[in-house]
Amino acid sequence: MVILPAIDIKDGECVRLYRGEMSSAEKVAGDPLETAKAFKTAGAKWLHTVDLNGAFQGARVNSEILINIAKNSGLSVELGGGIRKMEDIDFYLDNGISRVILGSAAISDPSLVEDAVKKHGGKIAVGIDAKNGKAAAAGWTQVSALDYIALARQMENLGVEYIIYTDIGRDGMLTGPNIQQLETINAAVKCKIIASGGITNIEDIKTLKNSGMYGAICGRSIYKGTLDLAQAVAICE
């Protein structure tokens, strides 16, 4: 299983949110690039990043910082947040980002997902963020009537290889991942599932690995010290 430490950028700073609420933003680290380099030193190979301003504005906002991380950290970087046009996808992939995450577009513009997968294959991931099992969009501010499993199957049919699944209610809360929903989505589709939201400690990592997850995104747990990144990486290799 791949461990992906997370760096979320709001107004140029490394922050974490509680349940995706921008008003809850808490600065958790200093320089983003130095933070990424520390993750590499701990053994990480991949980094999960989000342009939080971009997610809410539907545009590239913190792209310069994130591209700098991709080019200079030594990590493979996946990036989400406000990517809703092919122009943005091409821009990031042409500038050192290894994998682009489409979130809101999966709900509002599935044809973009289809076109992106045809053009870029495994460099495209879809983020499914759910509240009470219903997919949310626009920085989690809009909850649709679309069931997360139905959306996952639709994305699978479009050729999507990677799905990042987040239970919004658990995100940033250090209450443990939603194993039941993760196992359900993993069984429902052949896509590689990356778990996100609520991961707290090494026991959660072991549980996710035993549940057959492809990857696990760890944010607040690393910053708060409830999860040792080096230990998590070592267990999963």
C-alpha positions in Angstrom: 0.0 0.0 0.0 1.2 3.5 -0.9 1.3 6.1 1.9 0.7 9.6 0.7 1.4 12.4 3.2 -0.7 15.4 2.4 0.0 19.1 1.9 -3.0 21.4 1.5 -2.3 25.0 0.5 -4.5 27.9 1.4 -3.3 31.5 0.9 0.2 30.1 0.3 0.4 28.3 3.6 0.3 24.6 4.7 -3.0 24.1 6.5 -5.4 21.4 7.5 -9.2 21.7 7.6 -11.8 20.1 9.8 -14.4 18.4 7.6 -13.4 20.5 4.7 -14.6 23.8 6.2 -12.4 26.7 5.0 -13.1 28.7 8.2 -11.5 25.9 10.2 -8.1 26.3 8.5 -5.2 25.7 10.8 -1.6 26.3 9.8 0.3 23.1 10.4 3.7 23.5 8.9 6.2 26.1 7.6 7.6 26.2 4.2 5.7 23.8 1.9 8.8 22.7 -0.1 10.8 21.9 3.1 7.8 20.1 4.5 7.7 17.9 1.4 11.4 17.2 1.6 10.9 16.1 5.2 8.3 13.6 4.0 10.7 12.3 1.4 13.4 11.9 4.1 10.9 9.8 6.1 10.6 7.4 3.2 7.5 8.7 1.3 7.5 8.4 -2.5 4.2 10.1 -3.2 2.7 13.3 -2.0 -1.0 14.3 -2.1 -1.6 18.0 -2.6 -4.6 20.2 -2.7 -5.0 23.8 -3.9 -7.7 24.7 -1.4 -8.3 28.2 -2.8 -8.5 26.6 -6.2 -11.1 24.1 -5.0 -13.4 26.9 -4.0 -12.7 29.3 -6.9 -12.5 26.7 -9.7 -9.2 28.1 -10.9 -5.5 27.7 -10.4 -4.5 29.8 -7.4 -1.5 28.2 -5.6 -0.1 26.5 -8.6 3.4 28.1 -8.4 3.9 26.7 -4.9 2.7 23.2 -5.9 4.7 23.0 -9.1 7.8 24.1 -7.1 7.2 21.1 -4.8 6.8 18.7 -7.7 10.0 19.9 -9.3 12.2 20.1 -6.3 11.0 17.7 -3.6 12.0 14.4 -5.2 8.5 13.1 -4.7 5.8 12.1 -7.2 3.0 14.6 -6.6 -0.7 14.2 -7.2 -2.7 17.4 -7.2 -6.4 18.4 -6.9 -8.3 21.5 -6.3 -10.3 23.5 -8.9 -9.1 21.5 -11.9 -12.2 21.7 -14.2 -10.7 22.3 -17.7 -8.4 20.3 -20.0 -6.2 23.4 -20.1 -5.6 23.0 -16.4 -4.9 19.3 -16.6 -2.4 19.8 -19.4 -0.8 22.7 -17.6 -0.1 20.7 -14.4 1.0 17.5 -16.2 3.4 19.6 -18.4 4.9 21.2 -15.3 6.0 18.3 -13.2 2.8 17.0 -11.6 2.6 13.2 -11.8 -1.2 12.8 -11.3 -4.1 15.2 -11.5 -7.2 14.7 -9.4 -10.6 15.6 -10.8 -13.3 16.1 -8.2 -16.2 18.4 -9.0 -15.8 17.7 -12.7 -16.6 14.0 -12.1 -20.1 15.1 -11.1 -20.7 18.2 -13.3 -18.7 17.3 -16.4 -18.0 13.5 -16.8 -17.2 14.1 -20.4 -14.1 16.0 -19.3 -13.0 12.9 -17.2 -13.5 10.7 -20.2 -11.5 12.9 -22.5 -8.8 13.4 -19.8 -8.4 9.6 -19.3 -8.3 9.0 -23.1 -5.5 11.6 -23.3 -3.5 11.0 -20.1 -4.5 7.5 -18.9 -3.2 6.7 -15.4 -2.2 10.3 -14.8 -5.8 11.0 -14.0 -7.5 10.2 -10.7 -11.0 11.0 -9.5 -11.7 12.2 -6.0 -15.0 11.1 -4.6 -15.8 13.1 -1.5 -19.0 12.0 0.2 -21.2 13.2 3.0 -23.6 10.5 4.3 -22.8 8.5 1.2 -23.7 11.3 -1.3 -21.0 12.9 -3.5 -20.1 16.5 -2.8 -18.5 19.1 -5.1 -17.1 22.7 -5.2 -14.8 22.4 -2.2 -17.4 20.2 -0.5 -19.9 23.1 -0.3 -22.4 21.3 -2.6 -23.8 17.9 -1.8 -25.4 16.1 -4.8 -28.1 13.4 -4.8 -25.5 11.0 -6.4 -24.6 7.9 -4.4 -20.8 7.5 -4.0 -21.0 3.9 -5.4 -23.0 4.9 -8.4 -20.4 7.6 -9.1 -17.5 5.2 -8.7 -19.1 2.8 -11.2 -19.6 5.6 -13.7 -16.0 6.6 -13.3 -14.8 3.0 -13.8 -16.8 2.8 -17.0 -15.0 5.9 -18.2 -11.7 4.2 -17.7 -10.6 5.8 -14.5 -7.8 3.8 -12.8 -7.5 5.6 -9.5 -10.2 6.8 -7.1 -9.5 8.8 -3.9 -12.4 8.2 -1.5 -13.0 10.7 1.4 -15.7 10.5 4.0 -16.1 14.2 4.6 -17.5 13.7 8.1 -14.2 12.1 9.1 -11.8 14.4 7.3 -9.3 16.0 9.7 -11.1 14.6 12.8 -8.6 11.9 13.7 -11.5 9.5 14.4 -10.4 6.7 12.1 -11.3 6.0 8.5 -14.7 4.8 7.3 -13.6 1.2 6.8 -17.2 0.0 5.8 -17.6 2.5 3.0 -14.0 2.0 1.8 -14.4 -1.8 1.7 -17.8 -1.3 -0.1 -16.3 0.9 -2.8 -13.2 -1.3 -3.2 -15.5 -4.3 -3.8 -17.8 -2.4 -6.2 -15.2 -1.4 -8.7 -11.8 -2.5 -10.1 -10.3 0.9 -9.7 -7.4 1.3 -7.3 -8.8 2.9 -4.1 -6.9 5.5 -2.1 -8.3 6.0 1.3 -8.6 9.5 2.7 -10.2 11.0 5.8 -9.8 10.2 9.5 -6.6 8.1 9.4 -5.2 8.5 12.9 -2.5 5.9 13.8 -0.6 2.9 12.7 -3.5 0.6 13.5 -5.6 2.4 10.9 -2.8 1.9 8.4 -2.7 -1.8 9.1 -6.4 -2.1 8.8 -6.5 -0.3 5.5 -3.7 -2.4 4.1 -5.5 -5.6 5.2 -8.6 -4.3 3.6 -6.9 -4.2 0.2 -6.6 -0.4 -0.3 -4.1 0.7 -2.9 -3.1 3.8 -0.9 -3.8 5.9 2.2 -3.6 9.7 2.5 -2.4 11.0 5.8 -2.6 14.6 6.9 -3.4 15.8 10.3 -2.2 12.5 11.9 1.3 13.3 10.7 1.3 16.9 11.7 -0.2 16.2 15.2 2.2 13.3 15.7 -0.4 10.5 16.2 1.1 8.7 13.1 4.8 8.2 12.4 5.2 8.5 8.7 8.5 6.5 8.5 6.8 3.6 10.4 3.7 3.8 8.2 5.8 3.7 5.0 8.0 0.8 6.4 4.9 -1.3 7.2 3.4 -0.9 3.8 6.5 -1.6 1.7 
